Amino acid sequence: MERVSTLLNEATGTSTGGSAGFVEPAASALLLLGQGRDLASERGVECTGALPSPSDPDLVERARAARAALGERAFVLGHHYQRDEVIDFADVTGDSFKLAREAAARPEAEFVIFCGVHFMAESADILTTDDQQVVLPDLAAGCSMADMAAIEQVEEAWAVLQDVGIGDDTVPVTYMNSSAAIKAFTGRHGGTVCTSSNAQVALRWAFDRVGGVEGTGKVLFLPDQHLGRNTAVQQLGLSLADCVVFDPRKPLGGLTEQQLRDARMILWRGHCSVHGRFSERNVADVRAAVPDVTVMVHPECRNEVVTASDLVGSTEFIIKALDAAEPGSSWAIGTELNLVRRLAKAHPDKQVHYLDSTVCFCSTMNRIDLPHLVWAMESLASGQVVNRIVVDPDDAHWARVALDQMLALPGI
């Protein structure tokens, strides 16, 4: 693996002297940085390389002026995967559910400006008061994973489970990274919502409703197949054979009736376009190139990546693990690159490597940039509400039922 080490050094300008700091991914034989497509990834992602340079000083000053003009009328939330220039203006940073709860805890804020993606702003609208207005600076900031489960598809899938005779023995559980309509679906059908931090507790609760993990009941897990599979196998002791993938584009989800009856975890065919890129080869390469490296990945990664890694956990878990790490230790992290860079900057006494061999940001998350944030804040300061996110009242009610059920789970 000398070639891998050489590429690391050429791509980043680092030496082999073991200096600490962030190591940009290598320009692999598959894909030169920002110059092609990786067809081996789950979505054949095109990577643009680096983000544009930070916004000019005039725009930064406009952002400061608009933020000051809004004062306590506005509460700005910044997801961990946002650009640094956006995070600089966030009152609170965190993962999606933490931010939605933070918004709910600020009833005095007239405006909640959510620097994240659409499903996150929906959750904030559900959890905040009717007097508060949630604003998403760019309405094009969606989530490819959430978009992989349309409510019409899920309703049709549920009808299939009923026709096969397993609907009454199945509990739906949806990941936080789903639309309000999907959360409402789980609420209407006696299910719950989970995050990457509490998926084990949520799944155990769901199985307990239909006979327990050792029984024959089932969970329909939406929309990320990898989080569902990894939680079931790594934490609940189910086998890979207990898990089937339901493809909404195929009759019976691409499965036989017997496969559906035998399954314990019915996984929706969805995934994260960022975490789905990491491969077992990435893990092997970084272990060969970096002595004594600890590989830590998000549970949205594929099962073989999770199995090959040392630590697996949510965004908050990853942050806390780096905070507690020994000075001089080496880490390869499999999650979104903006966060990895920020962690490296916060921990100059440790070596922090990005696990992928190619630079790929969350493209939809990065639609929220400083120009959009400035436009939203200046518009609000001038009395014009833009890009307000409003969830249908019925969906909001049932989604809140599912979210409240999650909050009532033990240990949450």
Contacts in CASP RR format, 6 or more apart in sequence:
PFRMAT RR
TARGET T0000
AUTHOR 0000-0000-0000
METHOD contacts of the structure
MODEL  1
MERVSTLLNEATGTSTGGSAGFVEPAASALLLLGQGRDLASERGVECTGA
LPSPSDPDLVERARAARAALGERAFVLGHHYQRDEVIDFADVTGDSFKLA
REAAARPEAEFVIFCGVHFMAESADILTTDDQQVVLPDLAAGCSMADMAA
IEQVEEAWAVLQDVGIGDDTVPVTYMNSSAAIKAFTGRHGGTVCTSSNAQ
VALRWAFDRVGGVEGTGKVLFLPDQHLGRNTAVQQLGLSLADCVVFDPRK
PLGGLTEQQLRDARMILWRGHCSVHGRFSERNVADVRAAVPDVTVMVHPE
CRNEVVTASDLVGSTEFIIKALDAAEPGSSWAIGTELNLVRRLAKAHPDK
QVHYLDSTVCFCSTMNRIDLPHLVWAMESLASGQVVNRIVVDPDDAHWAR
VALDQMLALPGI
1 285 0 8 1.000
1 288 0 8 1.000
1 289 0 8 1.000
4 26 0 8 1.000
4 285 0 8 1.000
4 286 0 8 1.000
4 288 0 8 1.000
4 289 0 8 1.000
5 16 0 8 1.000
5 288 0 8 1.000
5 289 0 8 1.000
7 26 0 8 1.000
7 27 0 8 1.000
7 28 0 8 1.000
8 14 0 8 1.000
8 23 0 8 1.000
8 26 0 8 1.000
8 289 0 8 1.000
9 15 0 8 1.000
9 16 0 8 1.000
10 26 0 8 1.000
10 27 0 8 1.000
11 24 0 8 1.000
11 25 0 8 1.000
11 26 0 8 1.000
11 27 0 8 1.000
11 33 0 8 1.000
12 23 0 8 1.000
12 24 0 8 1.000
14 23 0 8 1.000
18 351 0 8 1.000
20 328 0 8 1.000
20 348 0 8 1.000
20 349 0 8 1.000
20 350 0 8 1.000
20 351 0 8 1.000
21 344 0 8 1.000
21 348 0 8 1.000
21 350 0 8 1.000
21 351 0 8 1.000
21 352 0 8 1.000
22 340 0 8 1.000
22 341 0 8 1.000
22 344 0 8 1.000
22 345 0 8 1.000
22 352 0 8 1.000
22 353 0 8 1.000
22 354 0 8 1.000
23 351 0 8 1.000
23 352 0 8 1.000
23 353 0 8 1.000
23 354 0 8 1.000
24 354 0 8 1.000
24 359 0 8 1.000
25 33 0 8 1.000
25 353 0 8 1.000
25 354 0 8 1.000
25 356 0 8 1.000
25 357 0 8 1.000
25 358 0 8 1.000
25 359 0 8 1.000
26 357 0 8 1.000
27 33 0 8 1.000
28 357 0 8 1.000
28 358 0 8 1.000
30 38 0 8 1.000
30 40 0 8 1.000
30 357 0 8 1.000
30 358 0 8 1.000
31 37 0 8 1.000
31 38 0 8 1.000
31 47 0 8 1.000
31 357 0 8 1.000
31 358 0 8 1.000
33 47 0 8 1.000
33 49 0 8 1.000
33 358 0 8 1.000
33 359 0 8 1.000
34 47 0 8 1.000
34 48 0 8 1.000
34 49 0 8 1.000
34 358 0 8 1.000
34 359 0 8 1.000
36 46 0 8 1.000
36 47 0 8 1.000
37 44 0 8 1.000
37 45 0 8 1.000
37 46 0 8 1.000
37 47 0 8 1.000
38 44 0 8 1.000
38 45 0 8 1.000
38 47 0 8 1.000
38 277 0 8 1.000
38 358 0 8 1.000
40 279 0 8 1.000
41 276 0 8 1.000
41 277 0 8 1.000
41 279 0 8 1.000
42 271 0 8 1.000
42 273 0 8 1.000
42 276 0 8 1.000
42 277 0 8 1.000
42 302 0 8 1.000
43 144 0 8 1.000
43 273 0 8 1.000
43 276 0 8 1.000
45 273 0 8 1.000
45 277 0 8 1.000
45 360 0 8 1.000
47 358 0 8 1.000
47 359 0 8 1.000
47 360 0 8 1.000
49 359 0 8 1.000
49 360 0 8 1.000
50 359 0 8 1.000
51 83 0 8 1.000
51 361 0 8 1.000
51 366 0 8 1.000
54 84 0 8 1.000
54 85 0 8 1.000
54 370 0 8 1.000
55 85 0 8 1.000
55 369 0 8 1.000
55 370 0 8 1.000
55 371 0 8 1.000
59 370 0 8 1.000
59 371 0 8 1.000
59 374 0 8 1.000
60 85 0 8 1.000
60 370 0 8 1.000
62 374 0 8 1.000
62 378 0 8 1.000
63 89 0 8 1.000
63 370 0 8 1.000
63 373 0 8 1.000
63 374 0 8 1.000
63 377 0 8 1.000
64 89 0 8 1.000
66 374 0 8 1.000
66 377 0 8 1.000
66 378 0 8 1.000
66 380 0 8 1.000
66 381 0 8 1.000
67 74 0 8 1.000
67 76 0 8 1.000
67 89 0 8 1.000
67 377 0 8 1.000
69 377 0 8 1.000
69 381 0 8 1.000
70 111 0 8 1.000
70 377 0 8 1.000
70 380 0 8 1.000
70 381 0 8 1.000
72 108 0 8 1.000
72 109 0 8 1.000
73 109 0 8 1.000
73 110 0 8 1.000
73 111 0 8 1.000
73 380 0 8 1.000
74 109 0 8 1.000
74 110 0 8 1.000
74 111 0 8 1.000
74 112 0 8 1.000
74 113 0 8 1.000
74 377 0 8 1.000
74 380 0 8 1.000
75 91 0 8 1.000
75 92 0 8 1.000
75 102 0 8 1.000
75 103 0 8 1.000
75 106 0 8 1.000
75 109 0 8 1.000
75 111 0 8 1.000
75 112 0 8 1.000
75 113 0 8 1.000
76 89 0 8 1.000
76 90 0 8 1.000
76 91 0 8 1.000
76 92 0 8 1.000
76 113 0 8 1.000
76 115 0 8 1.000
77 90 0 8 1.000
77 91 0 8 1.000
77 92 0 8 1.000
77 93 0 8 1.000
77 94 0 8 1.000
77 99 0 8 1.000
77 102 0 8 1.000
77 103 0 8 1.000
77 112 0 8 1.000
77 113 0 8 1.000
77 114 0 8 1.000
77 115 0 8 1.000
77 116 0 8 1.000
77 124 0 8 1.000
78 86 0 8 1.000
78 87 0 8 1.000
78 90 0 8 1.000
78 92 0 8 1.000
78 93 0 8 1.000
78 94 0 8 1.000
78 99 0 8 1.000
78 114 0 8 1.000
78 115 0 8 1.000
78 116 0 8 1.000
79 93 0 8 1.000
79 94 0 8 1.000
79 95 0 8 1.000
79 96 0 8 1.000
79 99 0 8 1.000
79 115 0 8 1.000
79 116 0 8 1.000
79 117 0 8 1.000
79 120 0 8 1.000
79 365 0 8 1.000
80 93 0 8 1.000
80 94 0 8 1.000
80 95 0 8 1.000
80 315 0 8 1.000
80 319 0 8 1.000
80 336 0 8 1.000
80 338 0 8 1.000
80 339 0 8 1.000
80 342 0 8 1.000
81 116 0 8 1.000
81 336 0 8 1.000
81 338 0 8 1.000
81 339 0 8 1.000
81 361 0 8 1.000
81 362 0 8 1.000
81 365 0 8 1.000
81 366 0 8 1.000
82 90 0 8 1.000
82 93 0 8 1.000
82 115 0 8 1.000
82 116 0 8 1.000
82 338 0 8 1.000
82 365 0 8 1.000
82 366 0 8 1.000
82 368 0 8 1.000
83 338 0 8 1.000
83 366 0 8 1.000
83 368 0 8 1.000
83 369 0 8 1.000
83 370 0 8 1.000
84 338 0 8 1.000
84 341 0 8 1.000
84 342 0 8 1.000
85 369 0 8 1.000
85 370 0 8 1.000
86 115 0 8 1.000
86 368 0 8 1.000
86 369 0 8 1.000
86 370 0 8 1.000
86 373 0 8 1.000
87 93 0 8 1.000
87 115 0 8 1.000
87 342 0 8 1.000
89 373 0 8 1.000
90 115 0 8 1.000
92 99 0 8 1.000
92 102 0 8 1.000
93 99 0 8 1.000
94 315 0 8 1.000
94 316 0 8 1.000
95 195 0 8 1.000
95 196 0 8 1.000
95 197 0 8 1.000
95 314 0 8 1.000
95 315 0 8 1.000
95 316 0 8 1.000
96 116 0 8 1.000
96 119 0 8 1.000
96 120 0 8 1.000
96 123 0 8 1.000
96 176 0 8 1.000
96 177 0 8 1.000
96 195 0 8 1.000
97 123 0 8 1.000
97 176 0 8 1.000
97 195 0 8 1.000
98 316 0 8 1.000
99 114 0 8 1.000
99 116 0 8 1.000
99 120 0 8 1.000
99 124 0 8 1.000
100 120 0 8 1.000
100 123 0 8 1.000
100 124 0 8 1.000
100 126 0 8 1.000
100 127 0 8 1.000
101 127 0 8 1.000
103 109 0 8 1.000
103 112 0 8 1.000
103 114 0 8 1.000
103 124 0 8 1.000
103 127 0 8 1.000
103 128 0 8 1.000
103 132 0 8 1.000
103 134 0 8 1.000
104 124 0 8 1.000
104 127 0 8 1.000
104 128 0 8 1.000
106 112 0 8 1.000
107 128 0 8 1.000
107 129 0 8 1.000
107 131 0 8 1.000
107 132 0 8 1.000
109 132 0 8 1.000
110 131 0 8 1.000
110 132 0 8 1.000
110 133 0 8 1.000
111 132 0 8 1.000
111 133 0 8 1.000
111 134 0 8 1.000
111 135 0 8 1.000
111 380 0 8 1.000
111 385 0 8 1.000
112 124 0 8 1.000
112 128 0 8 1.000
112 132 0 8 1.000
112 133 0 8 1.000
112 134 0 8 1.000
112 135 0 8 1.000
113 135 0 8 1.000
113 137 0 8 1.000
113 373 0 8 1.000
113 376 0 8 1.000
113 377 0 8 1.000
113 380 0 8 1.000
114 120 0 8 1.000
114 121 0 8 1.000
114 124 0 8 1.000
114 134 0 8 1.000
114 135 0 8 1.000
114 136 0 8 1.000
114 389 0 8 1.000
115 137 0 8 1.000
115 368 0 8 1.000
115 373 0 8 1.000
116 136 0 8 1.000
116 141 0 8 1.000
116 365 0 8 1.000
116 368 0 8 1.000
117 136 0 8 1.000
117 141 0 8 1.000
117 142 0 8 1.000
117 143 0 8 1.000
117 146 0 8 1.000
117 364 0 8 1.000
117 365 0 8 1.000
118 136 0 8 1.000
118 139 0 8 1.000
118 141 0 8 1.000
118 142 0 8 1.000
118 143 0 8 1.000
118 146 0 8 1.000
118 179 0 8 1.000
118 389 0 8 1.000
119 142 0 8 1.000
119 143 0 8 1.000
119 146 0 8 1.000
119 176 0 8 1.000
119 177 0 8 1.000
119 178 0 8 1.000
119 179 0 8 1.000
119 180 0 8 1.000
121 134 0 8 1.000
121 135 0 8 1.000
121 136 0 8 1.000
121 389 0 8 1.000
122 179 0 8 1.000
122 180 0 8 1.000
122 389 0 8 1.000
122 391 0 8 1.000
122 399 0 8 1.000
123 176 0 8 1.000
123 180 0 8 1.000
123 183 0 8 1.000
123 399 0 8 1.000
123 403 0 8 1.000
124 134 0 8 1.000
124 389 0 8 1.000
125 134 0 8 1.000
125 180 0 8 1.000
125 389 0 8 1.000
125 390 0 8 1.000
125 391 0 8 1.000
125 396 0 8 1.000
126 180 0 8 1.000
126 183 0 8 1.000
126 391 0 8 1.000
126 396 0 8 1.000
126 399 0 8 1.000
126 400 0 8 1.000
126 403 0 8 1.000
127 400 0 8 1.000
127 403 0 8 1.000
128 134 0 8 1.000
133 385 0 8 1.000
133 388 0 8 1.000
134 388 0 8 1.000
134 389 0 8 1.000
134 390 0 8 1.000
135 376 0 8 1.000
135 380 0 8 1.000
135 385 0 8 1.000
135 386 0 8 1.000
135 387 0 8 1.000
135 388 0 8 1.000
135 389 0 8 1.000
136 368 0 8 1.000
136 387 0 8 1.000
136 389 0 8 1.000
137 368 0 8 1.000
137 372 0 8 1.000
137 373 0 8 1.000
137 375 0 8 1.000
137 376 0 8 1.000
137 387 0 8 1.000
138 367 0 8 1.000
138 368 0 8 1.000
138 369 0 8 1.000
138 372 0 8 1.000
138 387 0 8 1.000
139 387 0 8 1.000
140 364 0 8 1.000
140 367 0 8 1.000
141 364 0 8 1.000
141 365 0 8 1.000
141 367 0 8 1.000
141 368 0 8 1.000
142 364 0 8 1.000
142 367 0 8 1.000
143 177 0 8 1.000
143 364 0 8 1.000
144 272 0 8 1.000
144 273 0 8 1.000
144 364 0 8 1.000
145 175 0 8 1.000
145 177 0 8 1.000
145 223 0 8 1.000
145 224 0 8 1.000
145 270 0 8 1.000
145 271 0 8 1.000
145 272 0 8 1.000
145 273 0 8 1.000
145 300 0 8 1.000
146 177 0 8 1.000
146 178 0 8 1.000
146 179 0 8 1.000
146 182 0 8 1.000
146 223 0 8 1.000
148 223 0 8 1.000
148 268 0 8 1.000
148 269 0 8 1.000
148 270 0 8 1.000
148 271 0 8 1.000
149 174 0 8 1.000
149 178 0 8 1.000
149 179 0 8 1.000
149 182 0 8 1.000
149 222 0 8 1.000
149 223 0 8 1.000
149 248 0 8 1.000
149 268 0 8 1.000
149 270 0 8 1.000
150 248 0 8 1.000
151 179 0 8 1.000
151 181 0 8 1.000
151 182 0 8 1.000
151 185 0 8 1.000
153 248 0 8 1.000
154 182 0 8 1.000
154 185 0 8 1.000
154 222 0 8 1.000
154 248 0 8 1.000
154 268 0 8 1.000
155 185 0 8 1.000
156 248 0 8 1.000
157 220 0 8 1.000
157 246 0 8 1.000
157 248 0 8 1.000
157 253 0 8 1.000
157 268 0 8 1.000
158 167 0 8 1.000
158 172 0 8 1.000
158 185 0 8 1.000
158 189 0 8 1.000
158 220 0 8 1.000
160 252 0 8 1.000
160 253 0 8 1.000
160 260 0 8 1.000
161 167 0 8 1.000
161 170 0 8 1.000
161 220 0 8 1.000
161 260 0 8 1.000
161 266 0 8 1.000
164 252 0 8 1.000
164 257 0 8 1.000
164 260 0 8 1.000
164 261 0 8 1.000
165 261 0 8 1.000
166 218 0 8 1.000
166 260 0 8 1.000
166 261 0 8 1.000
169 210 0 8 1.000
169 216 0 8 1.000
169 217 0 8 1.000
169 218 0 8 1.000
170 210 0 8 1.000
170 217 0 8 1.000
170 218 0 8 1.000
170 219 0 8 1.000
170 220 0 8 1.000
170 266 0 8 1.000
171 189 0 8 1.000
171 190 0 8 1.000
171 191 0 8 1.000
171 206 0 8 1.000
171 207 0 8 1.000
171 209 0 8 1.000
171 210 0 8 1.000
171 218 0 8 1.000
171 219 0 8 1.000
171 220 0 8 1.000
172 185 0 8 1.000
172 186 0 8 1.000
172 187 0 8 1.000
172 189 0 8 1.000
172 190 0 8 1.000
172 191 0 8 1.000
172 219 0 8 1.000
172 220 0 8 1.000
172 221 0 8 1.000
172 222 0 8 1.000
173 186 0 8 1.000
173 191 0 8 1.000
173 192 0 8 1.000
173 193 0 8 1.000
173 194 0 8 1.000
173 202 0 8 1.000
173 203 0 8 1.000
173 206 0 8 1.000
173 219 0 8 1.000
173 220 0 8 1.000
173 221 0 8 1.000
173 222 0 8 1.000
174 182 0 8 1.000
174 183 0 8 1.000
174 185 0 8 1.000
174 186 0 8 1.000
174 193 0 8 1.000
174 194 0 8 1.000
174 221 0 8 1.000
174 222 0 8 1.000
174 223 0 8 1.000
174 402 0 8 1.000
175 193 0 8 1.000
175 194 0 8 1.000
175 195 0 8 1.000
175 196 0 8 1.000
175 199 0 8 1.000
175 221 0 8 1.000
175 222 0 8 1.000
175 223 0 8 1.000
175 224 0 8 1.000
175 227 0 8 1.000
176 193 0 8 1.000
176 194 0 8 1.000
176 195 0 8 1.000
176 196 0 8 1.000
177 223 0 8 1.000
177 224 0 8 1.000
177 272 0 8 1.000
178 193 0 8 1.000
178 222 0 8 1.000
178 223 0 8 1.000
180 391 0 8 1.000
180 392 0 8 1.000
180 395 0 8 1.000
180 396 0 8 1.000
180 399 0 8 1.000
181 392 0 8 1.000
181 395 0 8 1.000
182 222 0 8 1.000
182 223 0 8 1.000
183 193 0 8 1.000
183 395 0 8 1.000
183 398 0 8 1.000
183 399 0 8 1.000
183 402 0 8 1.000
183 403 0 8 1.000
184 394 0 8 1.000
184 395 0 8 1.000
184 396 0 8 1.000
184 397 0 8 1.000
184 398 0 8 1.000
184 399 0 8 1.000
184 402 0 8 1.000
185 398 0 8 1.000
186 192 0 8 1.000
186 193 0 8 1.000
186 222 0 8 1.000
186 402 0 8 1.000
187 398 0 8 1.000
187 399 0 8 1.000
187 401 0 8 1.000
187 402 0 8 1.000
187 405 0 8 1.000
188 398 0 8 1.000
188 401 0 8 1.000
190 402 0 8 1.000
190 405 0 8 1.000
191 206 0 8 1.000
191 402 0 8 1.000
191 405 0 8 1.000
192 202 0 8 1.000
192 205 0 8 1.000
192 206 0 8 1.000
192 402 0 8 1.000
192 405 0 8 1.000
192 406 0 8 1.000
192 409 0 8 1.000
193 202 0 8 1.000
193 399 0 8 1.000
193 402 0 8 1.000
193 403 0 8 1.000
193 405 0 8 1.000
193 406 0 8 1.000
194 201 0 8 1.000
194 202 0 8 1.000
194 203 0 8 1.000
194 406 0 8 1.000
195 314 0 8 1.000
195 406 0 8 1.000
196 227 0 8 1.000
196 298 0 8 1.000
196 299 0 8 1.000
196 300 0 8 1.000
196 313 0 8 1.000
196 314 0 8 1.000
196 315 0 8 1.000
197 313 0 8 1.000
197 314 0 8 1.000
197 316 0 8 1.000
197 317 0 8 1.000
198 406 0 8 1.000
198 409 0 8 1.000
198 411 0 8 1.000
198 412 0 8 1.000
199 227 0 8 1.000
199 228 0 8 1.000
199 231 0 8 1.000
199 235 0 8 1.000
199 299 0 8 1.000
200 231 0 8 1.000
200 235 0 8 1.000
200 236 0 8 1.000
201 409 0 8 1.000
201 410 0 8 1.000
201 411 0 8 1.000
201 412 0 8 1.000
202 406 0 8 1.000
202 409 0 8 1.000
203 219 0 8 1.000
203 221 0 8 1.000
203 228 0 8 1.000
203 231 0 8 1.000
203 232 0 8 1.000
203 235 0 8 1.000
203 236 0 8 1.000
204 212 0 8 1.000
204 213 0 8 1.000
204 236 0 8 1.000
205 409 0 8 1.000
205 410 0 8 1.000
206 219 0 8 1.000
207 213 0 8 1.000
207 215 0 8 1.000
207 217 0 8 1.000
207 219 0 8 1.000
207 236 0 8 1.000
207 264 0 8 1.000
210 216 0 8 1.000
210 217 0 8 1.000
210 218 0 8 1.000
211 217 0 8 1.000
213 236 0 8 1.000
213 237 0 8 1.000
213 238 0 8 1.000
216 264 0 8 1.000
217 264 0 8 1.000
218 263 0 8 1.000
218 264 0 8 1.000
218 265 0 8 1.000
218 266 0 8 1.000
219 232 0 8 1.000
219 264 0 8 1.000
219 265 0 8 1.000
219 266 0 8 1.000
220 246 0 8 1.000
220 266 0 8 1.000
220 268 0 8 1.000
221 227 0 8 1.000
221 228 0 8 1.000
221 265 0 8 1.000
221 266 0 8 1.000
221 267 0 8 1.000
221 268 0 8 1.000
222 268 0 8 1.000
223 268 0 8 1.000
223 270 0 8 1.000
224 268 0 8 1.000
224 270 0 8 1.000
224 271 0 8 1.000
224 272 0 8 1.000
224 300 0 8 1.000
225 245 0 8 1.000
225 267 0 8 1.000
225 268 0 8 1.000
225 269 0 8 1.000
225 270 0 8 1.000
225 271 0 8 1.000
226 271 0 8 1.000
226 272 0 8 1.000
226 275 0 8 1.000
226 276 0 8 1.000
226 299 0 8 1.000
226 300 0 8 1.000
226 301 0 8 1.000
226 302 0 8 1.000
226 303 0 8 1.000
226 306 0 8 1.000
227 299 0 8 1.000
227 300 0 8 1.000
228 243 0 8 1.000
228 265 0 8 1.000
228 267 0 8 1.000
229 240 0 8 1.000
229 243 0 8 1.000
229 265 0 8 1.000
229 267 0 8 1.000
229 303 0 8 1.000
230 299 0 8 1.000
230 301 0 8 1.000
230 303 0 8 1.000
230 306 0 8 1.000
230 312 0 8 1.000
231 299 0 8 1.000
232 238 0 8 1.000
232 242 0 8 1.000
232 243 0 8 1.000
232 264 0 8 1.000
232 265 0 8 1.000
233 239 0 8 1.000
233 240 0 8 1.000
233 242 0 8 1.000
233 243 0 8 1.000
233 303 0 8 1.000
234 306 0 8 1.000
234 307 0 8 1.000
234 312 0 8 1.000
238 264 0 8 1.000
238 265 0 8 1.000
240 303 0 8 1.000
242 263 0 8 1.000
242 264 0 8 1.000
242 265 0 8 1.000
243 263 0 8 1.000
243 264 0 8 1.000
243 265 0 8 1.000
243 267 0 8 1.000
244 255 0 8 1.000
244 259 0 8 1.000
244 260 0 8 1.000
244 263 0 8 1.000
244 265 0 8 1.000
244 266 0 8 1.000
244 267 0 8 1.000
245 267 0 8 1.000
245 268 0 8 1.000
245 269 0 8 1.000
246 253 0 8 1.000
246 254 0 8 1.000
246 255 0 8 1.000
246 266 0 8 1.000
246 267 0 8 1.000
246 268 0 8 1.000
246 269 0 8 1.000
247 253 0 8 1.000
247 254 0 8 1.000
247 269 0 8 1.000
248 268 0 8 1.000
248 269 0 8 1.000
249 269 0 8 1.000
252 260 0 8 1.000
255 263 0 8 1.000
260 266 0 8 1.000
271 300 0 8 1.000
272 300 0 8 1.000
273 362 0 8 1.000
273 363 0 8 1.000
274 335 0 8 1.000
274 336 0 8 1.000
274 360 0 8 1.000
274 361 0 8 1.000
274 362 0 8 1.000
275 297 0 8 1.000
275 298 0 8 1.000
275 300 0 8 1.000
275 301 0 8 1.000
275 334 0 8 1.000
275 335 0 8 1.000
276 300 0 8 1.000
276 301 0 8 1.000
276 302 0 8 1.000
277 356 0 8 1.000
277 358 0 8 1.000
277 360 0 8 1.000
278 297 0 8 1.000
278 301 0 8 1.000
278 302 0 8 1.000
278 305 0 8 1.000
278 334 0 8 1.000
278 355 0 8 1.000
278 356 0 8 1.000
279 302 0 8 1.000
279 304 0 8 1.000
279 305 0 8 1.000
280 304 0 8 1.000
280 305 0 8 1.000
280 308 0 8 1.000
282 305 0 8 1.000
282 355 0 8 1.000
282 356 0 8 1.000
282 357 0 8 1.000
283 295 0 8 1.000
283 305 0 8 1.000
283 308 0 8 1.000
283 309 0 8 1.000
283 332 0 8 1.000
283 355 0 8 1.000
284 308 0 8 1.000
285 357 0 8 1.000
286 293 0 8 1.000
286 295 0 8 1.000
286 332 0 8 1.000
286 353 0 8 1.000
286 355 0 8 1.000
287 293 0 8 1.000
287 295 0 8 1.000
290 330 0 8 1.000
290 332 0 8 1.000
290 351 0 8 1.000
290 353 0 8 1.000
291 330 0 8 1.000
292 329 0 8 1.000
292 330 0 8 1.000
293 330 0 8 1.000
293 331 0 8 1.000
293 332 0 8 1.000
293 351 0 8 1.000
293 353 0 8 1.000
294 310 0 8 1.000
294 311 0 8 1.000
294 325 0 8 1.000
294 329 0 8 1.000
294 330 0 8 1.000
294 331 0 8 1.000
294 332 0 8 1.000
295 308 0 8 1.000
295 309 0 8 1.000
295 310 0 8 1.000
295 311 0 8 1.000
295 331 0 8 1.000
295 332 0 8 1.000
295 334 0 8 1.000
295 355 0 8 1.000
296 309 0 8 1.000
296 310 0 8 1.000
296 311 0 8 1.000
296 312 0 8 1.000
296 313 0 8 1.000
296 318 0 8 1.000
296 321 0 8 1.000
296 331 0 8 1.000
296 332 0 8 1.000
296 333 0 8 1.000
296 334 0 8 1.000
297 305 0 8 1.000
297 306 0 8 1.000
297 309 0 8 1.000
297 311 0 8 1.000
297 312 0 8 1.000
297 313 0 8 1.000
297 333 0 8 1.000
297 334 0 8 1.000
297 335 0 8 1.000
297 355 0 8 1.000
298 312 0 8 1.000
298 313 0 8 1.000
298 314 0 8 1.000
298 315 0 8 1.000
298 318 0 8 1.000
298 334 0 8 1.000
298 335 0 8 1.000
299 306 0 8 1.000
299 312 0 8 1.000
299 313 0 8 1.000
299 314 0 8 1.000
301 309 0 8 1.000
301 312 0 8 1.000
301 334 0 8 1.000
306 312 0 8 1.000
311 317 0 8 1.000
311 321 0 8 1.000
315 335 0 8 1.000
315 339 0 8 1.000
318 333 0 8 1.000
318 335 0 8 1.000
318 339 0 8 1.000
318 343 0 8 1.000
319 339 0 8 1.000
319 343 0 8 1.000
322 331 0 8 1.000
322 333 0 8 1.000
322 343 0 8 1.000
322 346 0 8 1.000
322 347 0 8 1.000
322 350 0 8 1.000
322 352 0 8 1.000
323 347 0 8 1.000
325 331 0 8 1.000
325 347 0 8 1.000
325 350 0 8 1.000
326 350 0 8 1.000
327 349 0 8 1.000
327 350 0 8 1.000
328 349 0 8 1.000
328 350 0 8 1.000
328 351 0 8 1.000
329 350 0 8 1.000
329 351 0 8 1.000
330 350 0 8 1.000
330 351 0 8 1.000
330 353 0 8 1.000
331 350 0 8 1.000
331 351 0 8 1.000
331 352 0 8 1.000
331 353 0 8 1.000
332 353 0 8 1.000
332 354 0 8 1.000
332 355 0 8 1.000
333 340 0 8 1.000
333 343 0 8 1.000
333 352 0 8 1.000
333 353 0 8 1.000
333 354 0 8 1.000
333 355 0 8 1.000
334 340 0 8 1.000
334 354 0 8 1.000
334 355 0 8 1.000
334 356 0 8 1.000
336 361 0 8 1.000
336 362 0 8 1.000
336 365 0 8 1.000
337 354 0 8 1.000
337 356 0 8 1.000
337 359 0 8 1.000
337 360 0 8 1.000
337 361 0 8 1.000
338 361 0 8 1.000
338 362 0 8 1.000
338 365 0 8 1.000
338 366 0 8 1.000
340 352 0 8 1.000
340 354 0 8 1.000
341 354 0 8 1.000
343 352 0 8 1.000
344 350 0 8 1.000
344 352 0 8 1.000
375 386 0 8 1.000
376 386 0 8 1.000
376 387 0 8 1.000
379 385 0 8 1.000
379 386 0 8 1.000
380 386 0 8 1.000
391 399 0 8 1.000
406 412 0 8 1.000
END
